[in-house]
């Protein structure tokens, strides 16, 4: 067996569920904020503030998916 193909998870199902919930919740909140920003006509550069919550959301989802 190739040692690179073996994946040993270091978090349990409960923690994976928490991270996935966190990620999905942040995606939903970010989408809602982006909708409000676009609908109200606020300048585009304000949307850059959404980078941080979207990055955290992606991190939570990827960690849950990869079990790390």
N, C-alpha and C positions, 0 to 999 in steps of 0.2 A: 504494500500500500504506500502511496505517496503521502508523506506527512503534510504537504501543502493542501491536500484535498480534505483533510479531516478538520472539522469545525467543532470545537468544544464550546458550548455556550457557557457564559459566566453569569447570566441572570436567569431567574426563574420565570415561570409563566405570569405570575402576579406582577413582577416588575416590567415585563414586556408589555403587558396590558396597560399599565400606568403610562409607559412611555408612548405607546401608540395613541392612547386617549389624549395625552398632552399634545402630541403632534397634530392630530386631527382637529382638536379644539383650537390650536393656534392657527391652523390653516383657515378654519371657518371665520375666526375673528379677523384675520388679515384680509380675507375676501370681503367681509362686511365693511371694514374700514376703507379698503380700496374703492368699493362701490360708493361709499359716502364721499370720498375725496373726488371721484370722477363726477358724481352727480351734482356736487355743489360748485364745481368749477375752480377748485383750489389749484394753484400752479403745480405743474407736473413734478418739480423737484421735491415737493413735500412727500411724494410717493416713495422716495428713497428711504424714508423712515421705516417702511415696511420690510426692508431687507433683513433687519435683525429678527423680527418675529417669524418671518418665513424661513430664515436660516435655522432658527431653533426648532421650528416645526419639522423641517426636513431631517434635522439631526435626530429628533425623537423617533420619527417614523423609521429611519434607516437603522437606528440602534435596535428598535423592537424587531424589525424584519431580520436583521443579521444576528440577533441574540447576543449582542455584545454590550 
